[in-house]
Amino acid sequence: MDRTAKIFLNNRSQAVRLPKDFQFSVSEVFIRKQGDEVVLSPRPSNWDAYLENGPVAPADFMAGIEDLPVQEREF
């Protein structure tokens, strides 16, 4: 669903006025660039929320990683 939003200056920062149906229910958001686009996503309020909803590594992400033997050391 593409909509337009107004951009304005707030002190020395550029801000975007989000339409009501695009507003966030959190007080902070993550911001990142993907090519020429700026993407906003809600910042979880705690680690539990982040771990429940954050990125998930694929099941084979450790495939091909060699498990090195434990090193014997003298102290």
PQR file with spaces between the fields and no chain letter, atoms N, CA, C, O and H, PARSE charges and radii, in Angstrom:
ATOM       1  N    MET     1       0.846   -1.167    0.000 -0.4000 1.5000
ATOM       2  CA   MET     1       0.000    0.000    0.000 -0.0000 2.0000
ATOM       3  C    MET     1       0.897    1.237    0.000  0.5500 1.7000
ATOM       4  O    MET     1       1.484    1.568    1.030 -0.5500 1.4000
ATOM       5  N    ASP     2       1.010    1.904   -1.104 -0.4000 1.5000
ATOM       6  CA   ASP     2       1.808    3.124   -1.204 -0.0000 2.0000
ATOM       7  C    ASP     2       0.953    4.337   -0.886  0.5500 1.7000
ATOM       8  O    ASP     2      -0.156    4.489   -1.399 -0.5500 1.4000
ATOM       9  H    ASP     2       0.533    1.636   -1.941  0.4000 1.0000
ATOM      10  N    ARG     3       1.486    5.194   -0.033 -0.4000 1.5000
ATOM      11  CA   ARG     3       0.840    6.459    0.309 -0.0000 2.0000
ATOM      12  C    ARG     3       1.923    7.519    0.327  0.5500 1.7000
ATOM      13  O    ARG     3       3.108    7.187    0.311 -0.5500 1.4000
ATOM      14  H    ARG     3       2.387    5.070    0.384  0.4000 1.0000
ATOM      15  N    THR     4       1.551    8.756    0.359 -0.4000 1.5000
ATOM      16  CA   THR     4       2.534    9.826    0.480 -0.0000 2.0000
ATOM      17  C    THR     4       2.473   10.401    1.884  0.5500 1.7000
ATOM      18  O    THR     4       1.442   10.334    2.554 -0.5500 1.4000
ATOM      19  H    THR     4       0.588    9.025    0.372  0.4000 1.0000
ATOM      20  N    ALA     5       3.593   10.968    2.319 -0.4000 1.5000
ATOM      21  CA   ALA     5       3.684   11.602    3.632 -0.0000 2.0000
ATOM      22  C    ALA     5       4.429   12.914    3.467  0.5500 1.7000
ATOM      23  O    ALA     5       5.231   13.070    2.546 -0.5500 1.4000
ATOM      24  H    ALA     5       4.430   11.023    1.775  0.4000 1.0000
ATOM      25  N    LYS     6       4.166   13.841    4.345 -0.4000 1.5000
ATOM      26  CA   LYS     6       4.816   15.151    4.307 -0.0000 2.0000
ATOM      27  C    LYS     6       6.160   15.093    5.021  0.5500 1.7000
ATOM      28  O    LYS     6       6.290   14.491    6.087 -0.5500 1.4000
ATOM      29  H    LYS     6       3.514   13.715    5.093  0.4000 1.0000
ATOM      30  N    ILE     7       7.157   15.730    4.413 -0.4000 1.5000
ATOM      31  CA   ILE     7       8.480   15.870    5.012 -0.0000 2.0000
ATOM      32  C    ILE     7       8.612   17.317    5.458  0.5500 1.7000
ATOM      33  O    ILE     7       8.218   18.234    4.738 -0.5500 1.4000
ATOM      34  H    ILE     7       7.052   16.219    3.547  0.4000 1.0000
ATOM      35  N    PHE     8       9.172   17.522    6.661 -0.4000 1.5000
ATOM      36  CA   PHE     8       9.340   18.878    7.180 -0.0000 2.0000
ATOM      37  C    PHE     8      10.607   18.937    8.018  0.5500 1.7000
ATOM      38  O    PHE     8      11.178   17.906    8.375 -0.5500 1.4000
ATOM      39  H    PHE     8       9.492   16.777    7.246  0.4000 1.0000
ATOM      40  N    LEU     9      11.041   20.157    8.327 -0.4000 1.5000
ATOM      41  CA   LEU     9      12.215   20.349    9.169 -0.0000 2.0000
ATOM      42  C    LEU     9      11.768   20.584   10.603  0.5500 1.7000
ATOM      43  O    LEU     9      10.845   21.355   10.864 -0.5500 1.4000
ATOM      44  H    LEU     9      10.578   20.994    8.036  0.4000 1.0000
ATOM      45  N    ASN    10      12.443   19.901   11.533 -0.4000 1.5000
ATOM      46  CA   ASN    10      12.199   20.065   12.956 -0.0000 2.0000
ATOM      47  C    ASN    10      13.546   20.436   13.559  0.5500 1.7000
ATOM      48  O    ASN    10      14.413   19.579   13.729 -0.5500 1.4000
ATOM      49  H    ASN    10      13.192   19.274   11.320  0.4000 1.0000
ATOM      50  N    ASN    11      13.720   21.718   13.883 -0.4000 1.5000
ATOM      51  CA   ASN    11      15.033   22.261   14.240 -0.0000 2.0000
ATOM      52  C    ASN    11      15.962   22.022   13.050  0.5500 1.7000
ATOM      53  O    ASN    11      15.724   22.561   11.969 -0.5500 1.4000
ATOM      54  H    ASN    11      13.016   22.414   13.745  0.4000 1.0000
ATOM      55  N    ARG    12      17.014   21.224   13.229 -0.4000 1.5000
ATOM      56  CA   ARG    12      17.933   20.966   12.113 -0.0000 2.0000
ATOM      57  C    ARG    12      17.771   19.562   11.545  0.5500 1.7000
ATOM      58  O    ARG    12      18.582   19.127   10.728 -0.5500 1.4000
ATOM      59  H    ARG    12      17.207   20.786   14.107  0.4000 1.0000
ATOM      60  N    SER    13      16.744   18.860   11.967 -0.4000 1.5000
ATOM      61  CA   SER    13      16.516   17.494   11.496 -0.0000 2.0000
ATOM      62  C    SER    13      15.349   17.443   10.534  0.5500 1.7000
ATOM      63  O    SER    13      14.394   18.211   10.653 -0.5500 1.4000
ATOM      64  H    SER    13      16.085   19.214   12.631  0.4000 1.0000
ATOM      65  N    GLN    14      15.433   16.535    9.584 -0.4000 1.5000
ATOM      66  CA   GLN    14      14.316   16.302    8.677 -0.0000 2.0000
ATOM      67  C    GLN    14      13.408   15.264    9.318  0.5500 1.7000
ATOM      68  O    GLN    14      13.886   14.279    9.882 -0.5500 1.4000
ATOM      69  H    GLN    14      16.208   15.911    9.487  0.4000 1.0000
ATOM      70  N    ALA    15      12.113   15.481    9.234 -0.4000 1.5000
ATOM      71  CA   ALA    15      11.141   14.578    9.848 -0.0000 2.0000
ATOM      72  C    ALA    15      10.054   14.245    8.842  0.5500 1.7000
ATOM      73  O    ALA    15       9.849   14.964    7.864 -0.5500 1.4000
ATOM      74  H    ALA    15      11.725   16.280    8.776  0.4000 1.0000
ATOM      75  N    VAL    16       9.360   13.143    9.097 -0.4000 1.5000
ATOM      76  CA   VAL    16       8.269   12.702    8.227 -0.0000 2.0000
ATOM      77  C    VAL    16       7.012   12.595    9.082  0.5500 1.7000
ATOM      78  O    VAL    16       7.036   11.997   10.158 -0.5500 1.4000
ATOM      79  H    VAL    16       9.526   12.559    9.892  0.4000 1.0000
ATOM      80  N    ARG    17       5.927   13.169    8.607 -0.4000 1.5000
ATOM      81  CA   ARG    17       4.644   13.051    9.297 -0.0000 2.0000
ATOM      82  C    ARG    17       3.939   11.822    8.738  0.5500 1.7000
ATOM      83  O    ARG    17       3.487   11.821    7.593 -0.5500 1.4000
ATOM      84  H    ARG    17       5.908   13.655    7.733  0.4000 1.0000
ATOM      85  N    LEU    18       3.850   10.776    9.557 -0.4000 1.5000
ATOM      86  CA   LEU    18       3.253    9.518    9.108 -0.0000 2.0000
ATOM      87  C    LEU    18       1.730    9.588    9.179  0.5500 1.7000
ATOM      88  O    LEU    18       1.179   10.089   10.159 -0.5500 1.4000
ATOM      89  H    LEU    18       4.217   10.777   10.487  0.4000 1.0000
ATOM      90  N    PRO    19       1.047    9.089    8.149 -0.5600 1.5000
ATOM      91  CA   PRO    19      -0.413    8.989    8.229  0.2800 2.0000
ATOM      92  C    PRO    19      -0.806    8.085    9.404  0.5500 1.7000
ATOM      93  O    PRO    19      -0.031    7.220    9.814 -0.5500 1.4000
ATOM      94  N    LYS    20      -1.994    8.289    9.932 -0.4000 1.5000
ATOM      95  CA   LYS    20      -2.444    7.580   11.131 -0.0000 2.0000
ATOM      96  C    LYS    20      -2.316    6.063   11.010  0.5500 1.7000
ATOM      97  O    LYS    20      -1.902    5.407   11.966 -0.5500 1.4000
ATOM      98  H    LYS    20      -2.623    8.991    9.599  0.4000 1.0000
ATOM      99  N    ASP    21      -2.658    5.502    9.871 -0.4000 1.5000
ATOM     100  CA   ASP    21      -2.593    4.045    9.731 -0.0000 2.0000
ATOM     101  C    ASP    21      -1.168    3.509    9.566  0.5500 1.7000
ATOM     102  O    ASP    21      -0.985    2.298    9.446 -0.5500 1.4000
ATOM     103  H    ASP    21      -2.994    6.034    9.095  0.4000 1.0000
ATOM     104  N    PHE    22      -0.155    4.385    9.558 -0.4000 1.5000
ATOM     105  CA   PHE    22       1.244    3.967    9.493 -0.0000 2.0000
ATOM     106  C    PHE    22       1.985    4.263   10.796  0.5500 1.7000
ATOM     107  O    PHE    22       3.178    3.975   10.895 -0.5500 1.4000
ATOM     108  H    PHE    22      -0.304    5.369    9.655  0.4000 1.0000
ATOM     109  N    GLN    23       1.320    4.821   11.782 -0.4000 1.5000
ATOM     110  CA   GLN    23       1.987    5.202   13.021 -0.0000 2.0000
ATOM     111  C    GLN    23       2.416    3.974   13.811  0.5500 1.7000
ATOM     112  O    GLN    23       1.785    2.919   13.744 -0.5500 1.4000
ATOM     113  H    GLN    23       0.351    5.055   11.702  0.4000 1.0000
ATOM     114  N    PHE    24       3.499    4.133   14.559 -0.4000 1.5000
ATOM     115  CA   PHE    24       4.067    3.063   15.371 -0.0000 2.0000
ATOM     116  C    PHE    24       3.502    3.117   16.784  0.5500 1.7000
ATOM     117  O    PHE    24       3.119    4.183   17.266 -0.5500 1.4000
ATOM     118  H    PHE    24       4.011    4.990   14.614  0.4000 1.0000
ATOM     119  N    SER    25       3.452    1.965   17.446 -0.4000 1.5000
ATOM     120  CA   SER    25       2.983    1.907   18.830 -0.0000 2.0000
ATOM     121  C    SER    25       4.158    1.911   19.813  0.5500 1.7000
ATOM     122  O    SER    25       3.971    1.662   21.004 -0.5500 1.4000
ATOM     123  H    SER    25       3.763    1.099   17.055  0.4000 1.0000
ATOM     124  N    VAL    26       5.363    2.191   19.319 -0.4000 1.5000
ATOM     125  CA   VAL    26       6.563    2.248   20.155 -0.0000 2.0000
ATOM     126  C    VAL    26       7.124    3.661   20.114  0.5500 1.7000
ATOM     127  O    VAL    26       6.729    4.463   19.268 -0.5500 1.4000
ATOM     128  H    VAL    26       5.515    2.394   18.352  0.4000 1.0000
ATOM     129  N    SER    27       8.047    3.971   21.030 -0.4000 1.5000
ATOM     130  CA   SER    27       8.608    5.323   21.073 -0.0000 2.0000
ATOM     131  C    SER    27       9.887    5.464   20.250  0.5500 1.7000
ATOM     132  O    SER    27      10.328    6.584   19.994 -0.5500 1.4000
ATOM     133  H    SER    27       8.367    3.319   21.718  0.4000 1.0000
ATOM     134  N    GLU    28      10.494    4.342   19.826 -0.4000 1.5000
ATOM     135  CA   GLU    28      11.704    4.390   19.010 -0.0000 2.0000
ATOM     136  C    GLU    28      11.605    3.381   17.878  0.5500 1.7000
ATOM     137  O    GLU    28      10.948    2.348   18.003 -0.5500 1.4000
ATOM     138  H    GLU    28      10.136    3.432   20.033  0.4000 1.0000
ATOM     139  N    VAL    29      12.273    3.698   16.761 -0.4000 1.5000
ATOM     140  CA   VAL    29      12.303    2.795   15.613 -0.0000 2.0000
ATOM     141  C    VAL    29      13.742    2.608   15.162  0.5500 1.7000
ATOM     142  O    VAL    29      14.589    3.473   15.383 -0.5500 1.4000
ATOM     143  H    VAL    29      12.807    4.537   16.659  0.4000 1.0000
ATOM     144  N    PHE    30      14.014    1.473   14.528 -0.4000 1.5000
ATOM     145  CA   PHE    30      15.280    1.266   13.834 -0.0000 2.0000
ATOM     146  C    PHE    30      15.136    1.919   12.469  0.5500 1.7000
ATOM     147  O    PHE    30      14.050    1.922   11.890 -0.5500 1.4000
ATOM     148  H    PHE    30      13.326    0.770   14.348  0.4000 1.0000
ATOM     149  N    ILE    31      16.231    2.471   11.950 -0.4000 1.5000
ATOM     150  CA   ILE    31      16.220    3.076   10.622 -0.0000 2.0000
ATOM     151  C    ILE    31      17.400    2.512    9.843  0.5500 1.7000
ATOM     152  O    ILE    31      18.509    2.411   10.369 -0.5500 1.4000
ATOM     153  H    ILE    31      17.114    2.468   12.420  0.4000 1.0000
ATOM     154  N    ARG    32      17.159    2.144    8.585 -0.4000 1.5000
ATOM     155  CA   ARG    32      18.233    1.615    7.741 -0.0000 2.0000
ATOM     156  C    ARG    32      17.950    1.989    6.291  0.5500 1.7000
ATOM     157  O    ARG    32      16.815    2.284    5.917 -0.5500 1.4000
ATOM     158  H    ARG    32      16.259    2.226    8.157  0.4000 1.0000
ATOM     159  N    LYS    33      19.001    1.968    5.493 -0.4000 1.5000
ATOM     160  CA   LYS    33      18.850    2.238    4.061 -0.0000 2.0000
ATOM     161  C    LYS    33      18.959    0.929    3.309  0.5500 1.7000
ATOM     162  O    LYS    33      19.833    0.108    3.587 -0.5500 1.4000
ATOM     163  H    LYS    33      19.922    1.728    5.798  0.4000 1.0000
ATOM     164  N    GLN    34      18.065    0.741    2.355 -0.4000 1.5000
ATOM     165  CA   GLN    34      18.130   -0.376    1.417 -0.0000 2.0000
ATOM     166  C    GLN    34      18.146    0.258    0.038  0.5500 1.7000
ATOM     167  O    GLN    34      17.107    0.646   -0.497 -0.5500 1.4000
ATOM     168  H    GLN    34      17.355    1.408    2.129  0.4000 1.0000
ATOM     169  N    GLY    35      19.344    0.358   -0.530 -0.4000 1.5000
ATOM     170  CA   GLY    35      19.471    1.067   -1.803 -0.0000 2.0000
ATOM     171  C    GLY    35      19.137    2.534   -1.587  0.5500 1.7000
ATOM     172  O    GLY    35      19.739    3.190   -0.737 -0.5500 1.4000
ATOM     173  H    GLY    35      20.188    0.043   -0.095  0.4000 1.0000
ATOM     174  N    ASP    36      18.178    3.056   -2.353 -0.4000 1.5000
ATOM     175  CA   ASP    36      17.754    4.450   -2.209 -0.0000 2.0000
ATOM     176  C    ASP    36      16.603    4.617   -1.227  0.5500 1.7000
ATOM     177  O    ASP    36      16.157    5.741   -0.992 -0.5500 1.4000
ATOM     178  H    ASP    36      17.689    2.523   -3.044  0.4000 1.0000
ATOM     179  N    GLU    37      16.115    3.529   -0.652 -0.4000 1.5000
ATOM     180  CA   GLU    37      14.958    3.593    0.243 -0.0000 2.0000
ATOM     181  C    GLU    37      15.391    3.659    1.703  0.5500 1.7000
ATOM     182  O    GLU    37      16.424    3.105    2.082 -0.5500 1.4000
ATOM     183  H    GLU    37      16.477    2.617   -0.842  0.4000 1.0000
ATOM     184  N    VAL    38      14.592    4.340    2.513 -0.4000 1.5000
ATOM     185  CA   VAL    38      14.781    4.396    3.960 -0.0000 2.0000
ATOM     186  C    VAL    38      13.682    3.544    4.580  0.5500 1.7000
ATOM     187  O    VAL    38      12.501    3.736    4.291 -0.5500 1.4000
ATOM     188  H    VAL    38      13.753    4.789    2.205  0.4000 1.0000
ATOM     189  N    VAL    39      14.076    2.596    5.438 -0.4000 1.5000
ATOM     190  CA   VAL    39      13.120    1.661    6.030 -0.0000 2.0000
ATOM     191  C    VAL    39      13.093    1.868    7.544  0.5500 1.7000
ATOM     192  O    VAL    39      14.139    1.887    8.192 -0.5500 1.4000
ATOM     193  H    VAL    39      15.036    2.440    5.673  0.4000 1.0000
ATOM     194  N    LEU    40      11.901    2.022    8.099 -0.4000 1.5000
ATOM     195  CA   LEU    40      11.707    2.139    9.542 -0.0000 2.0000
ATOM     196  C    LEU    40      11.072    0.854   10.051  0.5500 1.7000
ATOM     197  O    LEU    40      10.175    0.304    9.412 -0.5500 1.4000
ATOM     198  H    LEU    40      11.050    2.007    7.573  0.4000 1.0000
ATOM     199  N    SER    41      11.535    0.373   11.202 -0.4000 1.5000
ATOM     200  CA   SER    41      10.906   -0.791   11.824 -0.0000 2.0000
ATOM     201  C    SER    41      10.895   -0.570   13.332  0.5500 1.7000
ATOM     202  O    SER    41      11.795    0.077   13.867 -0.5500 1.4000
ATOM     203  H    SER    41      12.264    0.819   11.722  0.4000 1.0000
ATOM     204  N    PRO    42       9.891   -1.100   14.021 -0.5600 1.5000
ATOM     205  CA   PRO    42       9.789   -0.849   15.456  0.2800 2.0000
ATOM     206  C    PRO    42      10.977   -1.408   16.220  0.5500 1.7000
ATOM     207  O    PRO    42      11.449   -2.511   15.941 -0.5500 1.4000
ATOM     208  N    ARG    43      11.453   -0.636   17.184 -0.4000 1.5000
ATOM     209  CA   ARG    43      12.526   -1.101   18.067 -0.0000 2.0000
ATOM     210  C    ARG    43      11.856   -1.782   19.249  0.5500 1.7000
ATOM     211  O    ARG    43      11.089   -1.142   19.969 -0.5500 1.4000
ATOM     212  H    ARG    43      11.070    0.260   17.410  0.4000 1.0000
ATOM     213  N    PRO    44      12.131   -3.080   19.469 -0.5600 1.5000
ATOM     214  CA   PRO    44      11.511   -3.776   20.601  0.2800 2.0000
ATOM     215  C    PRO    44      11.887   -3.110   21.926  0.5500 1.7000
ATOM     216  O    PRO    44      12.981   -2.561   22.061 -0.5500 1.4000
ATOM     217  N    SER    45      10.993   -3.159   22.882 -0.4000 1.5000
ATOM     218  CA   SER    45      11.221   -2.498   24.168 -0.0000 2.0000
ATOM     219  C    SER    45      12.184   -3.271   25.068  0.5500 1.7000
ATOM     220  O    SER    45      12.730   -2.704   26.015 -0.5500 1.4000
ATOM     221  H    SER    45      10.105   -3.604   22.773  0.4000 1.0000
ATOM     222  N    ASN    46      12.400   -4.565   24.785 -0.4000 1.5000
ATOM     223  CA   ASN    46      13.337   -5.348   25.591 -0.0000 2.0000
ATOM     224  C    ASN    46      13.892   -6.496   24.746  0.5500 1.7000
ATOM     225  O    ASN    46      13.431   -6.741   23.631 -0.5500 1.4000
ATOM     226  H    ASN    46      11.957   -5.025   24.016  0.4000 1.0000
ATOM     227  N    TRP    47      14.885   -7.192   25.292 -0.4000 1.5000
ATOM     228  CA   TRP    47      15.540   -8.264   24.538 -0.0000 2.0000
ATOM     229  C    TRP    47      14.599   -9.423   24.257  0.5500 1.7000
ATOM     230  O    TRP    47      14.687  -10.040   23.196 -0.5500 1.4000
ATOM     231  H    TRP    47      15.260   -6.993   26.197  0.4000 1.0000
ATOM     232  N    ASP    48      13.701   -9.733   25.184 -0.4000 1.5000
ATOM     233  CA   ASP    48      12.768  -10.841   24.958 -0.0000 2.0000
ATOM     234  C    ASP    48      11.928  -10.590   23.715  0.5500 1.7000
ATOM     235  O    ASP    48      11.743  -11.486   22.892 -0.5500 1.4000
ATOM     236  H    ASP    48      13.629   -9.232   26.046  0.4000 1.0000
ATOM     237  N    ALA    49      11.422   -9.370   23.581 -0.4000 1.5000
ATOM     238  CA   ALA    49      10.614   -9.030   22.407 -0.0000 2.0000
ATOM     239  C    ALA    49      11.462   -9.105   21.140  0.5500 1.7000
ATOM     240  O    ALA    49      10.986   -9.562   20.101 -0.5500 1.4000
ATOM     241  H    ALA    49      11.573   -8.642   24.249  0.4000 1.0000
ATOM     242  N    TYR    50      12.721   -8.657   21.222 -0.4000 1.5000
ATOM     243  CA   TYR    50      13.597   -8.711   20.052 -0.0000 2.0000
ATOM     244  C    TYR    50      13.864  -10.156   19.645  0.5500 1.7000
ATOM     245  O    TYR    50      13.786  -10.496   18.464 -0.5500 1.4000
ATOM     246  H    TYR    50      13.108   -8.286   22.066  0.4000 1.0000
ATOM     247  N    LEU    51      14.178  -11.003   20.619 -0.4000 1.5000
ATOM     248  CA   LEU    51      14.497  -12.396   20.302 -0.0000 2.0000
ATOM     249  C    LEU    51      13.286  -13.149   19.767  0.5500 1.7000
ATOM     250  O    LEU    51      13.435  -14.060   18.953 -0.5500 1.4000
ATOM     251  H    LEU    51      14.241  -10.727   21.578  0.4000 1.0000
ATOM     252  N    GLU    52      12.090  -12.780   20.214 -0.4000 1.5000
ATOM     253  CA   GLU    52      10.872  -13.416   19.708 -0.0000 2.0000
ATOM     254  C    GLU    52      10.568  -12.999   18.273  0.5500 1.7000
ATOM     255  O    GLU    52      10.058  -13.798   17.488 -0.5500 1.4000
ATOM     256  H    GLU    52      11.969  -12.039   20.876  0.4000 1.0000
ATOM     257  N    ASN    53      10.880  -11.745   17.927 -0.4000 1.5000
ATOM     258  CA   ASN    53      10.479  -11.200   16.627 -0.0000 2.0000
ATOM     259  C    ASN    53      11.637  -10.842   15.716  0.5500 1.7000
ATOM     260  O    ASN    53      11.420  -10.444   14.571 -0.5500 1.4000
ATOM     261  H    ASN    53      11.294  -11.095   18.564  0.4000 1.0000
ATOM     262  N    GLY    54      12.868  -10.975   16.201 -0.4000 1.5000
ATOM     263  CA   GLY    54      14.021  -10.556   15.430 -0.0000 2.0000
ATOM     264  C    GLY    54      14.374  -11.524   14.317  0.5500 1.7000
ATOM     265  O    GLY    54      13.657  -12.494   14.075 -0.5500 1.4000
ATOM     266  H    GLY    54      13.045  -11.298   17.131  0.4000 1.0000
ATOM     267  N    PRO    55      15.477  -11.257   13.644 -0.5600 1.5000
ATOM     268  CA   PRO    55      15.885  -12.130   12.540  0.2800 2.0000
ATOM     269  C    PRO    55      16.227  -13.532   13.044  0.5500 1.7000
ATOM     270  O    PRO    55      16.734  -13.698   14.153 -0.5500 1.4000
ATOM     271  N    VAL    56      15.946  -14.519   12.228 -0.4000 1.5000
ATOM     272  CA   VAL    56      16.210  -15.915   12.580 -0.0000 2.0000
ATOM     273  C    VAL    56      17.235  -16.468   11.596  0.5500 1.7000
ATOM     274  O    VAL    56      17.091  -16.331   10.382 -0.5500 1.4000
ATOM     275  H    VAL    56      15.534  -14.384   11.327  0.4000 1.0000
ATOM     276  N    ALA    57      18.273  -17.096   12.146 -0.4000 1.5000
ATOM     277  CA   ALA    57      19.294  -17.693   11.288 -0.0000 2.0000
ATOM     278  C    ALA    57      18.749  -18.983   10.683  0.5500 1.7000
ATOM     279  O    ALA    57      18.007  -19.709   11.345 -0.5500 1.4000
ATOM     280  H    ALA    57      18.390  -17.207   13.132  0.4000 1.0000
ATOM     281  N    PRO    58      19.107  -19.277    9.436 -0.5600 1.5000
ATOM     282  CA   PRO    58      18.665  -20.533    8.834  0.2800 2.0000
ATOM     283  C    PRO    58      19.262  -21.724    9.583  0.5500 1.7000
ATOM     284  O    PRO    58      20.310  -21.599   10.217 -0.5500 1.4000
ATOM     285  N    ALA    59      18.605  -22.859    9.509 -0.4000 1.5000
ATOM     286  CA   ALA    59      19.035  -24.053   10.245 -0.0000 2.0000
ATOM     287  C    ALA    59      20.459  -24.474    9.883  0.5500 1.7000
ATOM     288  O    ALA    59      21.160  -25.030   10.728 -0.5500 1.4000
ATOM     289  H    ALA    59      17.754  -22.960    8.994  0.4000 1.0000
ATOM     290  N    ASP    60      20.901  -24.225    8.662 -0.4000 1.5000
ATOM     291  CA   ASP    60      22.225  -24.677    8.229 -0.0000 2.0000
ATOM     292  C    ASP    60      23.284  -23.570    8.281  0.5500 1.7000
ATOM     293  O    ASP    60      24.309  -23.679    7.608 -0.5500 1.4000
ATOM     294  H    ASP    60      20.331  -23.773    7.975  0.4000 1.0000
ATOM     295  N    PHE    61      23.060  -22.509    9.064 -0.4000 1.5000
ATOM     296  CA   PHE    61      24.009  -21.396    9.048 -0.0000 2.0000
ATOM     297  C    PHE    61      25.387  -21.775    9.585  0.5500 1.7000
ATOM     298  O    PHE    61      26.363  -21.082    9.297 -0.5500 1.4000
ATOM     299  H    PHE    61      22.227  -22.421    9.611  0.4000 1.0000
ATOM     300  N    MET    62      25.490  -22.852   10.356 -0.4000 1.5000
ATOM     301  CA   MET    62      26.790  -23.298   10.862 -0.0000 2.0000
ATOM     302  C    MET    62      27.365  -24.449   10.040  0.5500 1.7000
ATOM     303  O    MET    62      28.430  -24.966   10.377 -0.5500 1.4000
ATOM     304  H    MET    62      24.697  -23.415   10.590  0.4000 1.0000
ATOM     305  N    ALA    63      26.695  -24.855    8.984 -0.4000 1.5000
ATOM     306  CA   ALA    63      27.188  -25.950    8.146 -0.0000 2.0000
ATOM     307  C    ALA    63      28.547  -25.568    7.560  0.5500 1.7000
ATOM     308  O    ALA    63      28.747  -24.444    7.100 -0.5500 1.4000
ATOM     309  H    ALA    63      25.830  -24.434    8.710  0.4000 1.0000
ATOM     310  N    GLY    64      29.446  -26.496    7.585 -0.4000 1.5000
ATOM     311  CA   GLY    64      30.760  -26.244    7.000 -0.0000 2.0000
ATOM     312  C    GLY    64      31.740  -25.580    7.956  0.5500 1.7000
ATOM     313  O    GLY    64      32.890  -25.346    7.584 -0.5500 1.4000
ATOM     314  H    GLY    64      29.284  -27.409    7.958  0.4000 1.0000
ATOM     315  N    ILE    65      31.315  -25.271    9.181 -0.4000 1.5000
ATOM     316  CA   ILE    65      32.213  -24.669   10.166 -0.0000 2.0000
ATOM     317  C    ILE    65      32.910  -25.800   10.924  0.5500 1.7000
ATOM     318  O    ILE    65      32.255  -26.681   11.481 -0.5500 1.4000
ATOM     319  H    ILE    65      30.381  -25.461    9.483  0.4000 1.0000
ATOM     320  N    GLU    66      34.235  -25.765   10.939 -0.4000 1.5000
ATOM     321  CA   GLU    66      35.000  -26.810   11.612 -0.0000 2.0000
ATOM     322  C    GLU    66      35.028  -26.542   13.114  0.5500 1.7000
ATOM     323  O    GLU    66      35.369  -25.441   13.545 -0.5500 1.4000
ATOM     324  H    GLU    66      34.767  -25.050   10.486  0.4000 1.0000
ATOM     325  N    ASP    67      34.672  -27.545   13.905 -0.4000 1.5000
ATOM     326  CA   ASP    67      34.708  -27.431   15.358 -0.0000 2.0000
ATOM     327  C    ASP    67      36.121  -27.778   15.808  0.5500 1.7000
ATOM     328  O    ASP    67      36.513  -28.944   15.751 -0.5500 1.4000
ATOM     329  H    ASP    67      34.395  -28.440   13.554  0.4000 1.0000
ATOM     330  N    LEU    68      36.883  -26.802   16.249 -0.4000 1.5000
ATOM     331  CA   LEU    68      38.280  -27.009   16.617 -0.0000 2.0000
ATOM     332  C    LEU    68      38.391  -27.730   17.955  0.5500 1.7000
ATOM     333  O    LEU    68      37.541  -27.558   18.828 -0.5500 1.4000
ATOM     334  H    LEU    68      36.564  -25.855   16.295  0.4000 1.0000
ATOM     335  N    PRO    69      39.449  -28.546   18.118 -0.5600 1.5000
ATOM     336  CA   PRO    69      39.628  -29.256   19.389  0.2800 2.0000
ATOM     337  C    PRO    69      40.010  -28.278   20.505  0.5500 1.7000
ATOM     338  O    PRO    69      40.522  -27.187   20.252 -0.5500 1.4000
ATOM     339  N    VAL    70      39.747  -28.699   21.739 -0.4000 1.5000
ATOM     340  CA   VAL    70      40.095  -27.887   22.901 -0.0000 2.0000
ATOM     341  C    VAL    70      41.608  -27.812   23.002  0.5500 1.7000
ATOM     342  O    VAL    70      42.289  -28.822   22.819 -0.5500 1.4000
ATOM     343  H    VAL    70      39.331  -29.585   21.945  0.4000 1.0000
ATOM     344  N    GLN    71      42.146  -26.632   23.291 -0.4000 1.5000
ATOM     345  CA   GLN    71      43.589  -26.455   23.409 -0.0000 2.0000
ATOM     346  C    GLN    71      44.036  -26.730   24.839  0.5500 1.7000
ATOM     347  O    GLN    71      43.409  -26.278   25.798 -0.5500 1.4000
ATOM     348  H    GLN    71      41.593  -25.812   23.440  0.4000 1.0000
ATOM     349  N    GLU    72      45.126  -27.474   24.968 -0.4000 1.5000
ATOM     350  CA   GLU    72      45.734  -27.712   26.281 -0.0000 2.0000
ATOM     351  C    GLU    72      46.678  -26.551   26.551  0.5500 1.7000
ATOM     352  O    GLU    72      47.512  -26.224   25.708 -0.5500 1.4000
ATOM     353  H    GLU    72      45.635  -27.841   24.190  0.4000 1.0000
ATOM     354  N    ARG    73      46.558  -25.925   27.716 -0.4000 1.5000
ATOM     355  CA   ARG    73      47.432  -24.798   28.059 -0.0000 2.0000
ATOM     356  C    ARG    73      48.004  -24.977   29.458  0.5500 1.7000
ATOM     357  O    ARG    73      47.364  -25.538   30.348 -0.5500 1.4000
ATOM     358  H    ARG    73      45.880  -26.191   28.401  0.4000 1.0000
ATOM     359  N    GLU    74      49.214  -24.490   29.623 -0.4000 1.5000
ATOM     360  CA   GLU    74      49.846  -24.510   30.941 -0.0000 2.0000
ATOM     361  C    GLU    74      49.746  -23.118   31.535  0.5500 1.7000
ATOM     362  O    GLU    74      49.947  -22.112   30.855 -0.5500 1.4000
ATOM     363  H    GLU    74      49.733  -24.034   28.901  0.4000 1.0000
ATOM     364  N    PHE    75      49.431  -23.088   32.815 -0.4000 1.5000
ATOM     365  CA   PHE    75      49.327  -21.788   33.493 -0.0000 2.0000
ATOM     366  C    PHE    75      50.403  -21.639   34.516  0.5500 1.7000
ATOM     367  O    PHE    75      50.477  -20.611   35.189 -0.5500 1.4000
ATOM     368  H    PHE    75      49.268  -23.905   33.368  0.4000 1.0000
